[in-house]
Structures are given as structure tokens and as C-alpha cells.
Amino acid sequence: MSRAATSLRVFSLYMFALGLTLILDPNLLLSVFGFPLTREVWIRIVGMLALILGYYDLMASRTESVALFQWSVHVRLLVPIVLGLFVALHMAPPILIVFGVIDGAAAVWTAVSLRRDSRAQAAR
């Protein structure tokens, strides 16, 4: 398995854990991060979307889908920017940035891994 595939495989596990938590017990996560508790379905829908993205990441890692690895870097690098904007505009508490840091760090890991994989393949 390539380095980039490994990075996405690990990220898929994070997405599965996040998605399952948001579906099964969303208030657990909300309370940890100081968000208001909810009974609305929207948070469970977000959990479903996280599971879907986790599945895409897992399948991409299994099939060495380099194009998807690259696309995921682009969108995951946007997450800290958008979440930071929400915090700066006082739409969300600063703790939300934790999710942005996780996505951003994972995106950088994948980007670096893609470069290393490309160099290793060129050297062969």
C-alpha cells in the first residue's frame, strides 16, 4: 500500500468513528465540544455524510485511486479555512477549529505522501 493510501485509510477510520458517533450518540460529541445538545435529525445526517466520505476514502485507499487522493487534499485543506471563518464570524465556538486541524493535518499528510510516492515511482 502506498503512503498516500495509508494516509487516506487512517483518515477513513477517523471519518467512520466521527460518523458513527454522530449517528448513534450525537450529544456525546456535542457536549464534549461545548455545543448545545440537540434532538434534531440534522446532526445524524452529518454523521451519515461522514460515514459516506469515510467509505469513499477507504475504497480509494484500497484501489490506490491517486486522483481521489489529490482531490481529497484540496477539499480537506478548505476545512480549516471555512471552520476558522465560522469562528472568526462568531458563528461557532473556537473549539470547532479542532476538526479543522485534524482535516488540515490529514490533508498535508496525504499531500506529502503523494509527493513521496511519486518520487519513489520515478526512481524505479
N, CA, C and O atoms as CSV, one atom per row, in Angstrom:
chain,resi,resn,atom,element,x,y,z
A,1,MET,N,N,0.848,-1.172,0.000
A,1,MET,CA,C,0.000,0.000,0.000
A,1,MET,C,C,0.897,1.240,0.000
A,1,MET,O,O,1.880,1.313,0.738
A,2,SER,N,N,0.543,2.194,-0.830
A,2,SER,CA,C,1.339,3.420,-0.917
A,2,SER,C,C,1.175,4.252,0.358
A,2,SER,O,O,0.269,4.027,1.160
A,3,ARG,N,N,2.078,5.216,0.516
A,3,ARG,CA,C,1.991,6.120,1.662
A,3,ARG,C,C,0.687,6.910,1.624
A,3,ARG,O,O,0.024,7.085,2.646
A,4,ALA,N,N,0.331,7.384,0.436
A,4,ALA,CA,C,-0.901,8.173,0.303
A,4,ALA,C,C,-2.124,7.332,0.638
A,4,ALA,O,O,-3.045,7.810,1.300
A,5,ALA,N,N,-2.137,6.091,0.187
A,5,ALA,CA,C,-3.254,5.196,0.510
A,5,ALA,C,C,-3.339,4.969,2.010
A,5,ALA,O,O,-4.433,4.937,2.574
A,6,THR,N,N,-2.200,4.814,2.655
A,6,THR,CA,C,-2.192,4.632,4.108
A,6,THR,C,C,-2.777,5.852,4.803
A,6,THR,O,O,-3.558,5.715,5.744
A,7,SER,N,N,-2.406,7.043,4.347
A,7,SER,CA,C,-2.924,8.260,4.979
A,7,SER,C,C,-4.441,8.338,4.839
A,7,SER,O,O,-5.132,8.729,5.781
A,8,LEU,N,N,-4.957,7.972,3.683
A,8,LEU,CA,C,-6.403,8.015,3.485
A,8,LEU,C,C,-7.101,6.894,4.242
A,8,LEU,O,O,-8.226,7.072,4.710
A,9,ARG,N,N,-6.453,5.750,4.368
A,9,ARG,CA,C,-7.031,4.649,5.147
A,9,ARG,C,C,-7.203,5.080,6.605
A,9,ARG,O,O,-8.247,4.836,7.211
A,10,VAL,N,N,-6.181,5.717,7.161
A,10,VAL,CA,C,-6.273,6.190,8.549
A,10,VAL,C,C,-7.351,7.258,8.671
A,10,VAL,O,O,-8.120,7.258,9.633
A,11,PHE,N,N,-7.412,8.169,7.703
A,11,PHE,CA,C,-8.437,9.213,7.743
A,11,PHE,C,C,-9.827,8.604,7.650
A,11,PHE,O,O,-10.763,9.107,8.272
A,12,SER,N,N,-9.975,7.533,6.886
A,12,SER,CA,C,-11.289,6.884,6.784
A,12,SER,C,C,-11.727,6.342,8.148
A,12,SER,O,O,-12.914,6.380,8.471
A,13,LEU,N,N,-10.798,5.847,8.938
A,13,LEU,CA,C,-11.139,5.354,10.273
A,13,LEU,C,C,-11.647,6.499,11.153
A,13,LEU,O,O,-12.604,6.333,11.909
A,14,TYR,N,N,-11.003,7.650,11.047
A,14,TYR,CA,C,-11.471,8.837,11.771
A,14,TYR,C,C,-12.889,9.207,11.324
A,14,TYR,O,O,-13.751,9.503,12.151
A,15,MET,N,N,-13.118,9.186,10.016
A,15,MET,CA,C,-14.440,9.546,9.497
A,15,MET,C,C,-15.503,8.537,9.932
A,15,MET,O,O,-16.632,8.922,10.237
A,16,PHE,N,N,-15.153,7.256,9.963
A,16,PHE,CA,C,-16.095,6.241,10.437
A,16,PHE,C,C,-16.440,6.469,11.910
A,16,PHE,O,O,-17.606,6.404,12.297
A,17,ALA,N,N,-15.428,6.735,12.718
A,17,ALA,CA,C,-15.662,6.976,14.147
A,17,ALA,C,C,-16.520,8.225,14.358
A,17,ALA,O,O,-17.448,8.220,15.166
A,18,LEU,N,N,-16.203,9.288,13.627
A,18,LEU,CA,C,-16.972,10.521,13.734
A,18,LEU,C,C,-18.410,10.288,13.285
A,18,LEU,O,O,-19.353,10.685,13.969
A,19,GLY,N,N,-18.573,9.643,12.132
A,19,GLY,CA,C,-19.912,9.398,11.600
A,19,GLY,C,C,-20.758,8.541,12.518
A,19,GLY,O,O,-21.922,8.854,12.768
A,20,LEU,N,N,-20.180,7.456,13.025
A,20,LEU,CA,C,-20.939,6.579,13.930
A,20,LEU,C,C,-21.331,7.301,15.210
A,20,LEU,O,O,-22.443,7.135,15.711
A,21,THR,N,N,-20.415,8.100,15.734
A,21,THR,CA,C,-20.720,8.859,16.947
A,21,THR,C,C,-21.867,9.834,16.695
A,21,THR,O,O,-22.778,9.954,17.514
A,22,LEU,N,N,-21.818,10.526,15.566
A,22,LEU,CA,C,-22.867,11.499,15.266
A,22,LEU,C,C,-24.217,10.836,14.995
A,22,LEU,O,O,-25.261,11.443,15.235
A,23,ILE,N,N,-24.207,9.620,14.507
A,23,ILE,CA,C,-25.467,8.912,14.271
A,23,ILE,C,C,-26.004,8.290,15.556
A,23,ILE,O,O,-27.189,8.422,15.865
A,24,LEU,N,N,-25.137,7.614,16.305
A,24,LEU,CA,C,-25.592,6.842,17.453
A,24,LEU,C,C,-25.772,7.665,18.729
A,24,LEU,O,O,-26.719,7.433,19.482
A,25,ASP,N,N,-24.880,8.617,18.981
A,25,ASP,CA,C,-24.953,9.416,20.205
A,25,ASP,C,C,-24.378,10.811,19.948
A,25,ASP,O,O,-23.329,11.163,20.489
A,26,PRO,N,N,-25.060,11.593,19.130
A,26,PRO,CA,C,-24.503,12.896,18.757
A,26,PRO,C,C,-24.274,13.822,19.938
A,26,PRO,O,O,-23.331,14.613,19.928
A,27,ASN,N,N,-25.122,13.737,20.955
A,27,ASN,CA,C,-24.978,14.644,22.092
A,27,ASN,C,C,-23.724,14.369,22.902
A,27,ASN,O,O,-23.237,15.257,23.603
A,28,LEU,N,N,-23.197,13.172,22.822
A,28,LEU,CA,C,-21.922,12.875,23.478
A,28,LEU,C,C,-20.836,13.783,22.907
A,28,LEU,O,O,-20.116,14.442,23.658
A,29,LEU,N,N,-20.719,13.817,21.594
A,29,LEU,CA,C,-19.707,14.648,20.944
A,29,LEU,C,C,-20.014,16.131,21.128
A,29,LEU,O,O,-19.117,16.928,21.403
A,30,LEU,N,N,-21.274,16.493,20.977
A,30,LEU,CA,C,-21.645,17.899,21.136
A,30,LEU,C,C,-21.299,18.406,22.533
A,30,LEU,O,O,-20.800,19.521,22.684
A,31,SER,N,N,-21.558,17.600,23.541
A,31,SER,CA,C,-21.272,18.045,24.908
A,31,SER,C,C,-19.776,18.160,25.168
A,31,SER,O,O,-19.339,19.070,25.872
A,32,VAL,N,N,-18.990,17.252,24.610
A,32,VAL,CA,C,-17.536,17.317,24.780
A,32,VAL,C,C,-16.986,18.628,24.222
A,32,VAL,O,O,-16.067,19.217,24.792
A,33,PHE,N,N,-17.549,19.073,23.117
A,33,PHE,CA,C,-17.058,20.289,22.476
A,33,PHE,C,C,-17.837,21.543,22.868
A,33,PHE,O,O,-17.608,22.613,22.304
A,34,GLY,N,N,-18.741,21.424,23.815
A,34,GLY,CA,C,-19.440,22.596,24.323
A,34,GLY,C,C,-20.524,23.129,23.416
A,34,GLY,O,O,-20.915,24.289,23.539
A,35,PHE,N,N,-21.014,22.316,22.517
A,35,PHE,CA,C,-22.114,22.730,21.652
A,35,PHE,C,C,-23.438,22.421,22.343
A,35,PHE,O,O,-23.503,21.515,23.175
A,36,PRO,N,N,-24.479,23.151,22.014
A,36,PRO,CA,C,-25.788,22.842,22.599
A,36,PRO,C,C,-26.244,21.439,22.179
A,36,PRO,O,O,-26.031,21.012,21.045
A,37,LEU,N,N,-26.866,20.748,23.109
A,37,LEU,CA,C,-27.400,19.427,22.796
A,37,LEU,C,C,-28.596,19.580,21.865
A,37,LEU,O,O,-29.253,20.621,21.847
A,38,THR,N,N,-28.867,18.541,21.100
A,38,THR,CA,C,-29.940,18.629,20.125
A,38,THR,C,C,-30.678,17.312,20.001
A,38,THR,O,O,-30.139,16.244,20.293
A,39,ARG,N,N,-31.902,17.408,19.569
A,39,ARG,CA,C,-32.692,16.233,19.219
A,39,ARG,C,C,-33.049,16.279,17.739
A,39,ARG,O,O,-33.783,15.429,17.234
A,40,GLU,N,N,-32.524,17.272,17.063
A,40,GLU,CA,C,-32.815,17.427,15.636
A,40,GLU,C,C,-32.061,16.373,14.831
A,40,GLU,O,O,-31.019,15.871,15.251
A,41,VAL,N,N,-32.602,16.061,13.691
A,41,VAL,CA,C,-32.029,14.998,12.865
A,41,VAL,C,C,-30.800,15.468,12.083
A,41,VAL,O,O,-30.021,14.632,11.625
A,42,TRP,N,N,-30.605,16.771,11.919
A,42,TRP,CA,C,-29.522,17.265,11.059
A,42,TRP,C,C,-28.160,16.728,11.470
A,42,TRP,O,O,-27.333,16.437,10.606
A,43,ILE,N,N,-27.910,16.590,12.757
A,43,ILE,CA,C,-26.597,16.131,13.219
A,43,ILE,C,C,-26.366,14.674,12.822
A,43,ILE,O,O,-25.235,14.275,12.541
A,44,ARG,N,N,-27.434,13.885,12.800
A,44,ARG,CA,C,-27.321,12.492,12.359
A,44,ARG,C,C,-27.118,12.413,10.849
A,44,ARG,O,O,-26.463,11.497,10.353
A,45,ILE,N,N,-27.678,13.368,10.126
A,45,ILE,CA,C,-27.446,13.441,8.675
A,45,ILE,C,C,-25.984,13.767,8.404
A,45,ILE,O,O,-25.383,13.210,7.485
A,46,VAL,N,N,-25.410,14.662,9.193
A,46,VAL,CA,C,-23.975,14.962,9.086
A,46,VAL,C,C,-23.162,13.700,9.370
A,46,VAL,O,O,-22.158,13.442,8.706
A,47,GLY,N,N,-23.594,12.919,10.349
A,47,GLY,CA,C,-22.928,11.650,10.646
A,47,GLY,C,C,-22.988,10.695,9.464
A,47,GLY,O,O,-22.000,10.033,9.149
A,48,MET,N,N,-24.141,10.621,8.809
A,48,MET,CA,C,-24.268,9.780,7.626
A,48,MET,C,C,-23.309,10.244,6.526
A,48,MET,O,O,-22.674,9.423,5.863
A,49,LEU,N,N,-23.208,11.542,6.340
A,49,LEU,CA,C,-22.295,12.073,5.329
A,49,LEU,C,C,-20.843,11.756,5.674
A,49,LEU,O,O,-20.041,11.462,4.787
A,50,ALA,N,N,-20.505,11.817,6.960
A,50,ALA,CA,C,-19.147,11.452,7.380
A,50,ALA,C,C,-18.880,9.977,7.084
A,50,ALA,O,O,-17.787,9.624,6.641
A,51,LEU,N,N,-19.862,9.120,7.323
A,51,LEU,CA,C,-19.699,7.698,7.002
A,51,LEU,C,C,-19.506,7.485,5.501
A,51,LEU,O,O,-18.685,6.669,5.084
A,52,ILE,N,N,-20.258,8.215,4.704
A,52,ILE,CA,C,-20.134,8.104,3.245
A,52,ILE,C,C,-18.737,8.529,2.810
A,52,ILE,O,O,-18.099,7.844,2.010
A,53,LEU,N,N,-18.263,9.649,3.329
A,53,LEU,CA,C,-16.915,10.105,2.978
A,53,LEU,C,C,-15.860,9.118,3.464
A,53,LEU,O,O,-14.872,8.867,2.773
A,54,GLY,N,N,-16.069,8.564,4.643
A,54,GLY,CA,C,-15.151,7.542,5.151
A,54,GLY,C,C,-15.113,6.329,4.230
A,54,GLY,O,O,-14.048,5.763,3.985
A,55,TYR,N,N,-16.267,5.935,3.725
A,55,TYR,CA,C,-16.332,4.803,2.792
A,55,TYR,C,C,-15.568,5.125,1.505
A,55,TYR,O,O,-14.795,4.301,1.017
A,56,TYR,N,N,-15.787,6.321,0.960
A,56,TYR,CA,C,-15.042,6.727,-0.243
A,56,TYR,C,C,-13.536,6.682,0.008
A,56,TYR,O,O,-12.773,6.192,-0.824
A,57,ASP,N,N,-13.120,7.196,1.156
A,57,ASP,CA,C,-11.693,7.207,1.476
A,57,ASP,C,C,-11.141,5.789,1.613
A,57,ASP,O,O,-10.040,5.498,1.144
A,58,LEU,N,N,-11.907,4.914,2.255
A,58,LEU,CA,C,-11.473,3.522,2.402
A,58,LEU,C,C,-11.345,2.847,1.037
A,58,LEU,O,O,-10.344,2.187,0.759
A,59,MET,N,N,-12.348,3.012,0.200
A,59,MET,CA,C,-12.310,2.374,-1.122
A,59,MET,C,C,-11.194,2.970,-1.991
A,59,MET,O,O,-10.533,2.247,-2.736
A,60,ALA,N,N,-10.990,4.267,-1.895
A,60,ALA,CA,C,-9.902,4.901,-2.648
A,60,ALA,C,C,-8.559,4.345,-2.199
A,60,ALA,O,O,-7.672,4.112,-3.020
A,61,SER,N,N,-8.408,4.132,-0.887
A,61,SER,CA,C,-7.137,3.595,-0.391
A,61,SER,C,C,-6.938,2.157,-0.861
A,61,SER,O,O,-5.816,1.746,-1.154
A,62,ARG,N,N,-8.005,1.409,-0.932
A,62,ARG,CA,C,-7.899,0.008,-1.386
A,62,ARG,C,C,-7.542,-0.091,-2.860
A,62,ARG,O,O,-6.852,-1.024,-3.273
A,63,THR,N,N,-8.006,0.859,-3.652
A,63,THR,CA,C,-7.796,0.801,-5.101
A,63,THR,C,C,-6.674,1.717,-5.580
A,63,THR,O,O,-6.436,1.845,-6.781
A,64,GLU,N,N,-5.982,2.356,-4.623
A,64,GLU,CA,C,-4.880,3.269,-4.972
A,64,GLU,C,C,-5.348,4.348,-5.963
A,64,GLU,O,O,-4.680,4.631,-6.957
A,65,SER,N,N,-6.481,4.924,-5.671
A,65,SER,CA,C,-7.067,5.942,-6.540
A,65,SER,C,C,-6.375,7.291,-6.318
A,65,SER,O,O,-6.823,8.114,-5.520
A,66,VAL,N,N,-5.288,7.490,-7.033
A,66,VAL,CA,C,-4.459,8.681,-6.837
A,66,VAL,C,C,-5.255,9.958,-7.110
A,66,VAL,O,O,-5.085,10.952,-6.404
A,67,ALA,N,N,-6.108,9.943,-8.113
A,67,ALA,CA,C,-6.907,11.135,-8.406
A,67,ALA,C,C,-7.769,11.514,-7.197
A,67,ALA,O,O,-7.845,12.690,-6.839
A,68,LEU,N,N,-8.404,10.546,-6.579
A,68,LEU,CA,C,-9.209,10.851,-5.407
A,68,LEU,C,C,-8.341,11.318,-4.253
A,68,LEU,O,O,-8.747,12.197,-3.493
A,69,PHE,N,N,-7.147,10.742,-4.108
A,69,PHE,CA,C,-6.225,11.218,-3.062
A,69,PHE,C,C,-5.976,12.714,-3.258
A,69,PHE,O,O,-6.038,13.496,-2.309
A,70,GLN,N,N,-5.693,13.096,-4.502
A,70,GLN,CA,C,-5.392,14.502,-4.804
A,70,GLN,C,C,-6.601,15.395,-4.542
A,70,GLN,O,O,-6.468,16.462,-3.944
A,71,TRP,N,N,-7.762,14.967,-4.982
A,71,TRP,CA,C,-8.973,15.766,-4.756
A,71,TRP,C,C,-9.246,15.919,-3.270
A,71,TRP,O,O,-9.662,16.985,-2.816
A,72,SER,N,N,-9.012,14.858,-2.516
A,72,SER,CA,C,-9.289,14.928,-1.082
A,72,SER,C,C,-8.372,15.936,-0.390
A,72,SER,O,O,-8.776,16.598,0.567
A,73,VAL,N,N,-7.151,16.046,-0.876
A,73,VAL,CA,C,-6.244,17.048,-0.305
A,73,VAL,C,C,-6.839,18.435,-0.498
A,73,VAL,O,O,-6.853,19.238,0.435
A,74,HIS,N,N,-7.326,18.722,-1.689
A,74,HIS,CA,C,-7.884,20.047,-1.982
A,74,HIS,C,C,-9.036,20.388,-1.039
A,74,HIS,O,O,-9.054,21.460,-0.433
A,75,VAL,N,N,-9.996,19.472,-0.918
A,75,VAL,CA,C,-11.172,19.804,-0.100
A,75,VAL,C,C,-10.863,19.770,1.392
A,75,VAL,O,O,-11.424,20.560,2.151
A,76,ARG,N,N,-9.984,18.872,1.826
A,76,ARG,CA,C,-9.669,18.826,3.259
A,76,ARG,C,C,-8.863,20.038,3.686
A,76,ARG,O,O,-8.921,20.427,4.852
A,77,LEU,N,N,-8.112,20.647,2.774
A,77,LEU,CA,C,-7.404,21.881,3.120
A,77,LEU,C,C,-8.357,23.059,3.272
A,77,LEU,O,O,-8.022,24.050,3.921
A,78,LEU,N,N,-9.534,22.957,2.680
A,78,LEU,CA,C,-10.539,24.011,2.839
A,78,LEU,C,C,-11.213,23.967,4.210
A,78,LEU,O,O,-11.689,24.991,4.701
A,79,VAL,N,N,-11.254,22.799,4.820
A,79,VAL,CA,C,-11.977,22.647,6.081
A,79,VAL,C,C,-11.458,23.604,7.161
A,79,VAL,O,O,-12.274,24.300,7.765
A,80,PRO,N,N,-10.151,23.680,7.441
A,80,PRO,CA,C,-9.729,24.618,8.485
A,80,PRO,C,C,-10.006,26.076,8.121
A,80,PRO,O,O,-10.249,26.904,8.999
A,81,ILE,N,N,-9.969,26.381,6.841
A,81,ILE,CA,C,-10.253,27.756,6.416
A,81,ILE,C,C,-11.711,28.106,6.688
A,81,ILE,O,O,-12.004,29.151,7.268
A,82,VAL,N,N,-12.617,27.240,6.272
A,82,VAL,CA,C,-14.045,27.503,6.453
A,82,VAL,C,C,-14.417,27.494,7.941
A,82,VAL,O,O,-15.149,28.368,8.407
A,83,LEU,N,N,-13.915,26.509,8.679
A,83,LEU,CA,C,-14.229,26.473,10.109
A,83,LEU,C,C,-13.627,27.673,10.834
A,83,LEU,O,O,-14.246,28.220,11.748
A,84,GLY,N,N,-12.428,28.084,10.434
A,84,GLY,CA,C,-11.823,29.285,11.004
A,84,GLY,C,C,-12.659,30.521,10.708
A,84,GLY,O,O,-12.786,31.408,11.553
A,85,LEU,N,N,-13.220,30.577,9.527
A,85,LEU,CA,C,-14.099,31.693,9.162
A,85,LEU,C,C,-15.356,31.694,10.026
A,85,LEU,O,O,-15.792,32.750,10.487
A,86,PHE,N,N,-15.943,30.513,10.248
A,86,PHE,CA,C,-17.117,30.425,11.118
A,86,PHE,C,C,-16.795,30.943,12.519
A,86,PHE,O,O,-17.596,31.658,13.121
A,87,VAL,N,N,-15.630,30.583,13.028
A,87,VAL,CA,C,-15.221,31.035,14.357
A,87,VAL,C,C,-14.975,32.542,14.336
A,87,VAL,O,O,-15.426,33.250,15.236
A,88,ALA,N,N,-14.266,33.043,13.322
A,88,ALA,CA,C,-13.966,34.474,13.234
A,88,ALA,C,C,-15.236,35.317,13.143
A,88,ALA,O,O,-15.280,36.440,13.646
A,89,LEU,N,N,-16.260,34.774,12.503
A,89,LEU,CA,C,-17.537,35.488,12.365
A,89,LEU,C,C,-18.469,35.246,13.554
A,89,LEU,O,O,-19.630,35.653,13.532
A,90,HIS,N,N,-17.959,34.589,14.578
A,90,HIS,CA,C,-18.716,34.284,15.799
A,90,HIS,C,C,-19.956,33.437,15.529
A,90,HIS,O,O,-20.970,33.549,16.219
A,91,MET,N,N,-19.852,32.599,14.525
A,91,MET,CA,C,-20.938,31.672,14.207
A,91,MET,C,C,-20.752,30.343,14.932
A,91,MET,O,O,-21.684,29.544,15.013
A,92,ALA,N,N,-19.550,30.104,15.461
A,92,ALA,CA,C,-19.234,28.847,16.128
A,92,ALA,C,C,-18.167,29.113,17.191
A,92,ALA,O,O,-17.394,30.065,17.085
A,93,PRO,N,N,-18.136,28.267,18.208
A,93,PRO,CA,C,-17.107,28.430,19.242
A,93,PRO,C,C,-15.731,28.023,18.722
A,93,PRO,O,O,-15.633,27.204,17.808
A,94,PRO,N,N,-14.676,28.582,19.291
A,94,PRO,CA,C,-13.313,28.292,18.827
A,94,PRO,C,C,-12.933,26.815,18.848
A,94,PRO,O,O,-12.062,26.406,18.080
A,95,ILE,N,N,-13.547,26.009,19.690
A,95,ILE,CA,C,-13.210,24.585,19.767
A,95,ILE,C,C,-13.461,23.873,18.439
A,95,ILE,O,O,-12.892,22.813,18.179
A,96,LEU,N,N,-14.307,24.458,17.610
A,96,LEU,CA,C,-14.602,23.865,16.295
A,96,LEU,C,C,-13.343,23.746,15.444
A,96,LEU,O,O,-13.264,22.899,14.555
A,97,ILE,N,N,-12.370,24.591,15.718
A,97,ILE,CA,C,-11.127,24.579,14.950
A,97,ILE,C,C,-10.405,23.242,15.087
A,97,ILE,O,O,-9.607,22.884,14.220
A,98,VAL,N,N,-10.670,22.498,16.159
A,98,VAL,CA,C,-10.050,21.180,16.339
A,98,VAL,C,C,-10.325,20.295,15.122
A,98,VAL,O,O,-9.426,19.612,14.632
A,99,PHE,N,N,-11.560,20.309,14.640
A,99,PHE,CA,C,-11.900,19.499,13.467
A,99,PHE,C,C,-11.147,19.973,12.232
A,99,PHE,O,O,-10.737,19.169,11.396
A,100,GLY,N,N,-10.969,21.282,12.126
A,100,GLY,CA,C,-10.202,21.819,11.011
A,100,GLY,C,C,-8.743,21.415,11.065
A,100,GLY,O,O,-8.133,21.118,10.037
A,101,VAL,N,N,-8.186,21.403,12.259
A,101,VAL,CA,C,-6.789,20.990,12.423
A,101,VAL,C,C,-6.621,19.532,12.023
A,101,VAL,O,O,-5.653,19.180,11.350
A,102,ILE,N,N,-7.553,18.686,12.432
A,102,ILE,CA,C,-7.476,17.260,12.070
A,102,ILE,C,C,-7.538,17.095,10.557
A,102,ILE,O,O,-6.714,16.389,9.976
A,103,ASP,N,N,-8.508,17.739,9.916
A,103,ASP,CA,C,-8.626,17.622,8.461
A,103,ASP,C,C,-7.415,18.216,7.749
A,103,ASP,O,O,-6.894,17.628,6.802
A,104,GLY,N,N,-6.977,19.367,8.205
A,104,GLY,CA,C,-5.818,20.003,7.580
A,104,GLY,C,C,-4.552,19.175,7.718
A,104,GLY,O,O,-3.801,19.017,6.756
A,105,ALA,N,N,-4.315,18.650,8.907
A,105,ALA,CA,C,-3.123,17.817,9.131
A,105,ALA,C,C,-3.181,16.548,8.292
A,105,ALA,O,O,-2.173,16.121,7.729
A,106,ALA,N,N,-4.358,15.951,8.213
A,106,ALA,CA,C,-4.504,14.743,7.397
A,106,ALA,C,C,-4.294,15.055,5.920
A,106,ALA,O,O,-3.716,14.249,5.191
A,107,ALA,N,N,-4.753,16.204,5.481
A,107,ALA,CA,C,-4.560,16.600,4.079
A,107,ALA,C,C,-3.080,16.812,3.773
A,107,ALA,O,O,-2.594,16.400,2.719
A,108,VAL,N,N,-2.374,17.449,4.687
A,108,VAL,CA,C,-0.935,17.659,4.494
A,108,VAL,C,C,-0.216,16.318,4.458
A,108,VAL,O,O,0.672,16.115,3.630
A,109,TRP,N,N,-0.589,15.403,5.342
A,109,TRP,CA,C,-0.005,14.063,5.352
A,109,TRP,C,C,-0.203,13.382,3.996
A,109,TRP,O,O,0.727,12.788,3.451
A,110,THR,N,N,-1.419,13.472,3.459
A,110,THR,CA,C,-1.691,12.860,2.156
A,110,THR,C,C,-0.890,13.553,1.061
A,110,THR,O,O,-0.337,12.881,0.190
A,111,ALA,N,N,-0.815,14.879,1.084
A,111,ALA,CA,C,-0.076,15.615,0.058
A,111,ALA,C,C,1.404,15.241,0.066
A,111,ALA,O,O,1.992,14.990,-0.985
A,112,VAL,N,N,2.000,15.204,1.257
A,112,VAL,CA,C,3.412,14.821,1.370
A,112,VAL,C,C,3.599,13.381,0.904
A,112,VAL,O,O,4.569,13.063,0.215
A,113,SER,N,N,2.677,12.527,1.279
A,113,SER,CA,C,2.762,11.120,0.875
A,113,SER,C,C,2.650,10.957,-0.636
A,113,SER,O,O,3.343,10.129,-1.227
A,114,LEU,N,N,1.784,11.740,-1.256
A,114,LEU,CA,C,1.660,11.699,-2.716
A,114,LEU,C,C,2.987,12.073,-3.384
A,114,LEU,O,O,3.406,11.431,-4.347
A,115,ARG,N,N,3.638,13.109,-2.870
A,115,ARG,CA,C,4.930,13.521,-3.437
A,115,ARG,C,C,5.971,12.429,-3.257
A,115,ARG,O,O,6.717,12.117,-4.185
A,116,ARG,N,N,6.023,11.857,-2.079
A,116,ARG,CA,C,6.998,10.805,-1.823
A,116,ARG,C,C,6.735,9.562,-2.695
A,116,ARG,O,O,7.665,8.952,-3.224
A,117,ASP,N,N,5.468,9.209,-2.829
A,117,ASP,CA,C,5.110,8.063,-3.687
A,117,ASP,C,C,5.489,8.340,-5.129
A,117,ASP,O,O,5.977,7.452,-5.829
A,118,SER,N,N,5.268,9.563,-5.575
A,118,SER,CA,C,5.598,9.933,-6.952
A,118,SER,C,C,7.100,9.868,-7.177
A,118,SER,O,O,7.548,9.358,-8.204
A,119,ARG,N,N,7.887,10.377,-6.231
A,119,ARG,CA,C,9.336,10.308,-6.347
A,119,ARG,C,C,9.839,8.871,-6.330
A,119,ARG,O,O,10.736,8.515,-7.094
A,120,ALA,N,N,9.270,8.055,-5.469
A,120,ALA,CA,C,9.686,6.645,-5.395
A,120,ALA,C,C,9.364,5.919,-6.691
A,120,ALA,O,O,10.148,5.090,-7.154
A,121,GLN,N,N,8.210,6.228,-7.279
A,121,GLN,CA,C,7.844,5.590,-8.544
A,121,GLN,C,C,8.742,6.061,-9.680
A,121,GLN,O,O,9.090,5.266,-10.554
A,122,ALA,N,N,9.122,7.326,-9.688
A,122,ALA,CA,C,10.002,7.856,-10.718
A,122,ALA,C,C,11.398,7.256,-10.613
A,122,ALA,O,O,12.086,7.095,-11.620
A,123,ALA,N,N,11.809,6.930,-9.411
A,123,ALA,CA,C,13.143,6.365,-9.193
A,123,ALA,C,C,13.245,4.912,-9.654
A,123,ALA,O,O,14.343,4.393,-9.853
A,124,ARG,N,N,12.104,4.266,-9.820
A,124,ARG,CA,C,12.111,2.846,-10.225
A,124,ARG,C,C,12.443,2.675,-11.658
A,124,ARG,O,O,12.489,1.548,-12.150
